[in-house]
Amino acid sequence: MIAVTGATGYIGRAVVAELARRGLTVAAVSRSADGGQLPAGVESRCIGEALPCVANFAACDTVIHLAGRAHTTVAVVGAGLDRVYPARH
């Protein structure tokens, strides 16, 4: 499963849609609870205003980090993931 942080943002929505279109399993991690904008079959994992925790990345083997908060990286490392792809600004 691929987790995408910032999944409801401008870039995140496009990335999630493309991954889903390719038939990949996606977990959309965001502060927004509005999962209605996500493609069918995409799992919504809302963190609200809290910092992401290891549980947000359960069952994921890859993270595409598009969120504006750097704290997500701490949770990703704690989850023991091998692949993390941060956005470059």
Phi and psi in degrees as GROMACS dihedral restraints (atoms count N, CA, C in turn):
[ dihedral_restraints ]
;  ai    aj    ak    al  type     phi  dphi    fc
    3     4     5     6     1  -106.4    20    10
    4     5     6     7     1   123.7    20    10
    6     7     8     9     1   -94.2    20    10
    7     8     9    10     1   135.2    20    10
    9    10    11    12     1  -119.7    20    10
   10    11    12    13     1   114.1    20    10
   12    13    14    15     1   -83.2    20    10
   13    14    15    16     1   151.1    20    10
   15    16    17    18     1    70.0    20    10
   16    17    18    19     1    28.9    20    10
   18    19    20    21     1   -66.1    20    10
   19    20    21    22     1   -19.3    20    10
   21    22    23    24     1  -101.5    20    10
   22    23    24    25     1     4.2    20    10
   24    25    26    27     1   -79.9    20    10
   25    26    27    28     1   176.9    20    10
   27    28    29    30     1   -56.2    20    10
   28    29    30    31     1   -52.1    20    10
   30    31    32    33     1   -75.9    20    10
   31    32    33    34     1   -40.7    20    10
   33    34    35    36     1   -57.3    20    10
   34    35    36    37     1   -42.8    20    10
   36    37    38    39     1   -59.9    20    10
   37    38    39    40     1   -41.7    20    10
   39    40    41    42     1   -67.7    20    10
   40    41    42    43     1   -41.4    20    10
   42    43    44    45     1   -65.3    20    10
   43    44    45    46     1   -46.8    20    10
   45    46    47    48     1   -59.7    20    10
   46    47    48    49     1   -45.1    20    10
   48    49    50    51     1   -60.8    20    10
   49    50    51    52     1   -42.3    20    10
   51    52    53    54     1   -67.8    20    10
   52    53    54    55     1   -41.9    20    10
   54    55    56    57     1   -62.3    20    10
   55    56    57    58     1   -43.9    20    10
   57    58    59    60     1   -64.6    20    10
   58    59    60    61     1   -40.5    20    10
   60    61    62    63     1   -60.1    20    10
   61    62    63    64     1   -32.7    20    10
   63    64    65    66     1   -81.7    20    10
   64    65    66    67     1     0.2    20    10
   66    67    68    69     1    83.7    20    10
   67    68    69    70     1    16.0    20    10
   69    70    71    72     1   -86.0    20    10
   70    71    72    73     1   153.0    20    10
   72    73    74    75     1   -85.3    20    10
   73    74    75    76     1   124.7    20    10
   75    76    77    78     1  -127.3    20    10
   76    77    78    79     1   137.2    20    10
   78    79    80    81     1  -112.0    20    10
   79    80    81    82     1   118.5    20    10
   81    82    83    84     1   -91.7    20    10
   82    83    84    85     1   109.2    20    10
   84    85    86    87     1  -101.0    20    10
   85    86    87    88     1   120.7    20    10
   87    88    89    90     1  -156.0    20    10
   88    89    90    91     1   170.2    20    10
   90    91    92    93     1   -80.2    20    10
   91    92    93    94     1   -18.2    20    10
   93    94    95    96     1   -88.9    20    10
   94    95    96    97     1   136.4    20    10
   96    97    98    99     1   -88.1    20    10
   97    98    99   100     1     3.2    20    10
   99   100   101   102     1   -79.9    20    10
  100   101   102   103     1    82.9    20    10
  102   103   104   105     1   -80.3    20    10
  103   104   105   106     1    -4.8    20    10
  105   106   107   108     1   -65.5    20    10
  106   107   108   109     1   -20.2    20    10
  108   109   110   111     1   -87.4    20    10
  109   110   111   112     1    -5.1    20    10
  111   112   113   114     1   -87.2    20    10
  112   113   114   115     1   148.3    20    10
  114   115   116   117     1   -62.8    20    10
  115   116   117   118     1   155.6    20    10
  117   118   119   120     1   -57.3    20    10
  118   119   120   121     1   138.6    20    10
  120   121   122   123     1    89.2    20    10
  121   122   123   124     1    -7.9    20    10
  123   124   125   126     1   -87.2    20    10
  124   125   126   127     1   128.5    20    10
  126   127   128   129     1   -81.3    20    10
  127   128   129   130     1   128.5    20    10
  129   130   131   132     1   -94.4    20    10
  130   131   132   133     1   127.8    20    10
  132   133   134   135     1  -124.0    20    10
  133   134   135   136     1    96.0    20    10
  135   136   137   138     1   -86.2    20    10
  136   137   138   139     1   128.8    20    10
  138   139   140   141     1  -105.0    20    10
  139   140   141   142     1    -4.9    20    10
  141   142   143   144     1    60.5    20    10
  142   143   144   145     1  -139.1    20    10
  144   145   146   147     1   -93.6    20    10
  145   146   147   148     1     0.1    20    10
  147   148   149   150     1   -73.8    20    10
  148   149   150   151     1   161.3    20    10
  150   151   152   153     1   -74.7    20    10
  151   152   153   154     1   143.0    20    10
  153   154   155   156     1   -60.5    20    10
  154   155   156   157     1   146.7    20    10
  156   157   158   159     1  -120.9    20    10
  157   158   159   160     1   170.9    20    10
  159   160   161   162     1   -54.7    20    10
  160   161   162   163     1   -36.0    20    10
  162   163   164   165     1   -60.8    20    10
  163   164   165   166     1   -27.6    20    10
  165   166   167   168     1   -63.4    20    10
  166   167   168   169     1   -19.2    20    10
  168   169   170   171     1  -114.1    20    10
  169   170   171   172     1    16.8    20    10
  171   172   173   174     1   -60.7    20    10
  172   173   174   175     1   138.9    20    10
  174   175   176   177     1    68.3    20    10
  175   176   177   178     1     9.7    20    10
  177   178   179   180     1  -100.4    20    10
  178   179   180   181     1   141.8    20    10
  180   181   182   183     1  -112.0    20    10
  181   182   183   184     1    -7.5    20    10
  183   184   185   186     1  -143.1    20    10
  184   185   186   187     1   142.9    20    10
  186   187   188   189     1  -127.3    20    10
  187   188   189   190     1   131.3    20    10
  189   190   191   192     1  -106.8    20    10
  190   191   192   193     1   109.1    20    10
  192   193   194   195     1   -93.5    20    10
  193   194   195   196     1   103.6    20    10
  195   196   197   198     1  -115.4    20    10
  196   197   198   199     1    -0.7    20    10
  198   199   200   201     1   -73.3    20    10
  199   200   201   202     1   157.2    20    10
  201   202   203   204     1   -80.2    20    10
  202   203   204   205     1    -8.4    20    10
  204   205   206   207     1   -98.8    20    10
  205   206   207   208     1   125.7    20    10
  207   208   209   210     1   -72.5    20    10
  208   209   210   211     1   -17.9    20    10
  210   211   212   213     1   -62.5    20    10
  211   212   213   214     1   -20.7    20    10
  213   214   215   216     1   -59.0    20    10
  214   215   216   217     1   -35.6    20    10
  216   217   218   219     1   -58.7    20    10
  217   218   219   220     1   -36.6    20    10
  219   220   221   222     1   -61.4    20    10
  220   221   222   223     1   -45.0    20    10
  222   223   224   225     1   -67.1    20    10
  223   224   225   226     1   -37.1    20    10
  225   226   227   228     1   -64.6    20    10
  226   227   228   229     1   -45.3    20    10
  228   229   230   231     1   -63.0    20    10
  229   230   231   232     1   -41.0    20    10
  231   232   233   234     1   -64.2    20    10
  232   233   234   235     1   -27.0    20    10
  234   235   236   237     1   -79.5    20    10
  235   236   237   238     1    -8.0    20    10
  237   238   239   240     1    73.9    20    10
  238   239   240   241     1    29.7    20    10
  240   241   242   243     1   -76.8    20    10
  241   242   243   244     1   144.6    20    10
  243   244   245   246     1   -86.7    20    10
  244   245   246   247     1   -30.2    20    10
  246   247   248   249     1  -122.3    20    10
  247   248   249   250     1   119.6    20    10
  249   250   251   252     1  -131.3    20    10
  250   251   252   253     1   126.6    20    10
  252   253   254   255     1  -118.2    20    10
  253   254   255   256     1    94.7    20    10
  255   256   257   258     1   -78.2    20    10
  256   257   258   259     1   148.2    20    10
  258   259   260   261     1   -73.6    20    10
  259   260   261   262     1   145.5    20    10
  261   262   263   264     1  -102.8    20    10
  262   263   264   265     1   131.5    20    10
